[in-house]
Amino acid sequence: MALQDKNTGKKWKNRTVYASLEFALTGIITAFREERNLRKHAVSASLATIFGFIFSISRIEWLFLLLAIFLVIFGEIINSAIENVVDLASEYHFSMLAKNAKDMAAGAVLFISLYAVIVGLLIFLPKIWALIF
């Protein structure tokens, strides 16, 4: 069932796979443009990837590193979507439920970010340590 805009009568349904892909890519681009924290995570992900190549990490280490990177970026995009929906729904009044929803979404990103830090430390700390000593 397609949703319909009350003002324009336009239906909100993807007609093709290409349209679905276009909307998804637009969402990712919008998140990167509008969310400072997502850009910071992307810089960290780029550095981790560069270090992965420098230290020639193993295939299993790549799997864990990429899992951490994708989970953090996924979490940040979901957090941003939740914040936008909550802001839209509670635009004219303060709601403790709205605050809780936004805090929990931010907490989820913090939680997965801690996982990413642990993965990074487990992969790169021994390699850095070996270079120093």
BALOBA-1460 file (C-alpha; in Angstrom, 3 decimals):
// residues 133
<rec num="1" residu="m" x="0.000" y="0.000" z="0.000"/>
<rec num="2" residu="a" x="1.399" y="3.389" z="-0.975"/>
<rec num="3" residu="l" x="1.286" y="6.454" z="1.254"/>
<rec num="4" residu="q" x="-0.120" y="9.580" z="-0.344"/>
<rec num="5" residu="d" x="0.882" y="13.213" z="0.311"/>
<rec num="6" residu="k" x="-2.226" y="15.178" z="1.365"/>
<rec num="7" residu="n" x="-0.985" y="18.396" z="-0.309"/>
<rec num="8" residu="t" x="0.208" y="17.127" z="-3.678"/>
<rec num="9" residu="g" x="-1.569" y="13.799" z="-3.998"/>
<rec num="10" residu="k" x="1.815" y="12.259" z="-4.867"/>
<rec num="11" residu="k" x="2.220" y="8.659" z="-3.769"/>
<rec num="12" residu="w" x="5.282" y="7.695" z="-1.720"/>
<rec num="13" residu="k" x="6.015" y="4.351" z="-3.264"/>
<rec num="14" residu="n" x="9.125" y="3.295" z="-5.096"/>
<rec num="15" residu="r" x="8.209" y="2.307" z="-8.620"/>
<rec num="16" residu="t" x="11.510" y="0.593" z="-9.459"/>
<rec num="17" residu="v" x="14.568" y="-0.898" z="-7.831"/>
<rec num="18" residu="y" x="16.532" y="2.053" z="-9.215"/>
<rec num="19" residu="a" x="14.208" y="4.491" z="-7.457"/>
<rec num="20" residu="s" x="14.686" y="2.592" z="-4.194"/>
<rec num="21" residu="l" x="18.451" y="2.713" z="-4.643"/>
<rec num="22" residu="e" x="18.309" y="6.437" z="-5.436"/>
<rec num="23" residu="f" x="16.312" y="7.161" z="-2.263"/>
<rec num="24" residu="a" x="18.704" y="5.083" z="-0.157"/>
<rec num="25" residu="l" x="21.770" y="6.833" z="-1.578"/>
<rec num="26" residu="t" x="20.095" y="10.209" z="-1.052"/>
<rec num="27" residu="g" x="19.528" y="9.247" z="2.583"/>
<rec num="28" residu="i" x="23.179" y="8.318" z="3.066"/>
<rec num="29" residu="i" x="24.371" y="11.530" z="1.389"/>
<rec num="30" residu="t" x="21.956" y="13.604" z="3.483"/>
<rec num="31" residu="a" x="23.203" y="11.960" z="6.665"/>
<rec num="32" residu="f" x="26.833" y="12.716" z="5.767"/>
<rec num="33" residu="r" x="25.996" y="16.327" z="4.899"/>
<rec num="34" residu="e" x="23.916" y="17.055" z="7.980"/>
<rec num="35" residu="e" x="25.473" y="14.968" z="10.741"/>
<rec num="36" residu="r" x="28.830" y="16.146" z="12.107"/>
<rec num="37" residu="n" x="29.339" y="12.987" z="14.176"/>
<rec num="38" residu="l" x="28.850" y="10.794" z="11.124"/>
<rec num="39" residu="r" x="31.615" y="12.694" z="9.323"/>
<rec num="40" residu="k" x="33.891" y="12.231" z="12.362"/>
<rec num="41" residu="h" x="33.166" y="8.488" z="12.344"/>
<rec num="42" residu="a" x="33.922" y="8.392" z="8.615"/>
<rec num="43" residu="v" x="37.333" y="9.995" z="9.228"/>
<rec num="44" residu="s" x="38.053" y="7.439" z="11.956"/>
<rec num="45" residu="a" x="36.939" y="4.642" z="9.626"/>
<rec num="46" residu="s" x="39.246" y="5.944" z="6.897"/>
<rec num="47" residu="l" x="42.204" y="6.049" z="9.293"/>
<rec num="48" residu="a" x="41.457" y="2.531" z="10.522"/>
<rec num="49" residu="t" x="41.288" y="1.305" z="6.920"/>
<rec num="50" residu="i" x="44.604" y="2.971" z="6.083"/>
<rec num="51" residu="f" x="46.200" y="1.372" z="9.165"/>
<rec num="52" residu="g" x="44.735" y="-1.953" z="8.077"/>
<rec num="53" residu="f" x="46.631" y="-1.706" z="4.790"/>
<rec num="54" residu="i" x="49.815" y="-0.401" z="6.452"/>
<rec num="55" residu="f" x="49.893" y="-3.276" z="8.949"/>
<rec num="56" residu="s" x="48.677" y="-5.909" z="6.460"/>
<rec num="57" residu="i" x="46.011" y="-7.193" z="8.807"/>
<rec num="58" residu="s" x="44.637" y="-10.691" z="8.309"/>
<rec num="59" residu="r" x="41.355" y="-11.566" z="6.617"/>
<rec num="60" residu="i" x="39.620" y="-12.228" z="9.945"/>
<rec num="61" residu="e" x="40.927" y="-8.907" z="11.302"/>
<rec num="62" residu="w" x="39.511" y="-7.188" z="8.207"/>
<rec num="63" residu="l" x="36.154" y="-8.834" z="8.876"/>
<rec num="64" residu="f" x="36.040" y="-7.537" z="12.443"/>
<rec num="65" residu="l" x="37.328" y="-4.100" z="11.445"/>
<rec num="66" residu="l" x="34.797" y="-3.719" z="8.637"/>
<rec num="67" residu="l" x="32.005" y="-5.012" z="10.884"/>
<rec num="68" residu="a" x="32.887" y="-2.359" z="13.458"/>
<rec num="69" residu="i" x="33.049" y="0.383" z="10.812"/>
<rec num="70" residu="f" x="29.746" y="-0.550" z="9.182"/>
<rec num="71" residu="l" x="27.962" y="-0.955" z="12.526"/>
<rec num="72" residu="v" x="29.054" y="2.479" z="13.735"/>
<rec num="73" residu="i" x="28.010" y="4.184" z="10.501"/>
<rec num="74" residu="f" x="24.734" y="2.221" z="10.474"/>
<rec num="75" residu="g" x="24.091" y="3.192" z="14.095"/>
<rec num="76" residu="e" x="24.810" y="6.845" z="13.418"/>
<rec num="77" residu="i" x="22.421" y="6.931" z="10.438"/>
<rec num="78" residu="i" x="19.668" y="5.198" z="12.445"/>
<rec num="79" residu="n" x="20.292" y="7.591" z="15.350"/>
<rec num="80" residu="s" x="19.932" y="10.558" z="13.000"/>
<rec num="81" residu="a" x="16.710" y="9.161" z="11.537"/>
<rec num="82" residu="i" x="15.265" y="8.619" z="15.017"/>
<rec num="83" residu="e" x="16.232" y="12.158" z="16.050"/>
<rec num="84" residu="n" x="14.548" y="13.608" z="12.950"/>
<rec num="85" residu="v" x="11.334" y="11.651" z="13.499"/>
<rec num="86" residu="v" x="11.228" y="12.538" z="17.199"/>
<rec num="87" residu="d" x="11.839" y="16.218" z="16.410"/>
<rec num="88" residu="l" x="9.053" y="16.127" z="13.841"/>
<rec num="89" residu="a" x="6.617" y="14.440" z="16.227"/>
<rec num="90" residu="s" x="7.376" y="16.701" z="19.187"/>
<rec num="91" residu="e" x="8.049" y="19.962" z="17.345"/>
<rec num="92" residu="y" x="5.771" y="22.162" z="19.443"/>
<rec num="93" residu="h" x="6.203" y="20.725" z="22.917"/>
<rec num="94" residu="f" x="8.746" y="19.108" z="25.207"/>
<rec num="95" residu="s" x="8.226" y="15.427" z="25.804"/>
<rec num="96" residu="m" x="10.167" y="13.280" z="28.208"/>
<rec num="97" residu="l" x="9.431" y="10.304" z="25.940"/>
<rec num="98" residu="a" x="10.983" y="12.197" z="23.008"/>
<rec num="99" residu="k" x="14.061" y="12.993" z="25.100"/>
<rec num="100" residu="n" x="14.333" y="9.370" z="26.202"/>
<rec num="101" residu="a" x="14.068" y="8.102" z="22.612"/>
<rec num="102" residu="k" x="16.828" y="10.453" z="21.455"/>
<rec num="103" residu="d" x="19.045" y="9.610" z="24.448"/>
<rec num="104" residu="m" x="18.601" y="5.876" z="23.883"/>
<rec num="105" residu="a" x="19.449" y="6.185" z="20.182"/>
<rec num="106" residu="a" x="22.581" y="8.163" z="21.086"/>
<rec num="107" residu="g" x="23.419" y="5.534" z="23.709"/>
<rec num="108" residu="a" x="23.199" y="2.817" z="21.065"/>
<rec num="109" residu="v" x="25.761" y="4.669" z="18.937"/>
<rec num="110" residu="l" x="28.026" y="5.076" z="21.972"/>
<rec num="111" residu="f" x="27.684" y="1.364" z="22.737"/>
<rec num="112" residu="i" x="28.642" y="0.246" z="19.226"/>
<rec num="113" residu="s" x="31.424" y="2.851" z="19.124"/>
<rec num="114" residu="l" x="32.930" y="1.253" z="22.239"/>
<rec num="115" residu="y" x="32.870" y="-2.071" z="20.397"/>
<rec num="116" residu="a" x="34.711" y="-0.418" z="17.484"/>
<rec num="117" residu="v" x="37.361" y="0.998" z="19.832"/>
<rec num="118" residu="i" x="37.890" y="-2.430" z="21.407"/>
<rec num="119" residu="v" x="38.215" y="-4.047" z="17.963"/>
<rec num="120" residu="g" x="40.693" y="-1.367" z="16.902"/>
<rec num="121" residu="l" x="42.769" y="-1.817" z="20.042"/>
<rec num="122" residu="l" x="42.797" y="-5.613" z="19.737"/>
<rec num="123" residu="i" x="43.897" y="-5.437" z="16.102"/>
<rec num="124" residu="f" x="46.324" y="-2.527" z="16.105"/>
<rec num="125" residu="l" x="47.805" y="-2.314" z="19.602"/>
<rec num="126" residu="p" x="49.901" y="-5.512" z="19.286"/>
<rec num="127" residu="k" x="51.141" y="-4.392" z="15.852"/>
<rec num="128" residu="i" x="52.097" y="-0.924" z="17.113"/>
<rec num="129" residu="w" x="53.665" y="-2.457" z="20.208"/>
<rec num="130" residu="a" x="55.783" y="-4.762" z="18.003"/>
<rec num="131" residu="l" x="57.032" y="-1.750" z="16.023"/>
<rec num="132" residu="i" x="58.049" y="0.139" z="19.148"/>
<rec num="133" residu="f" x="59.760" y="-2.716" z="21.010"/>
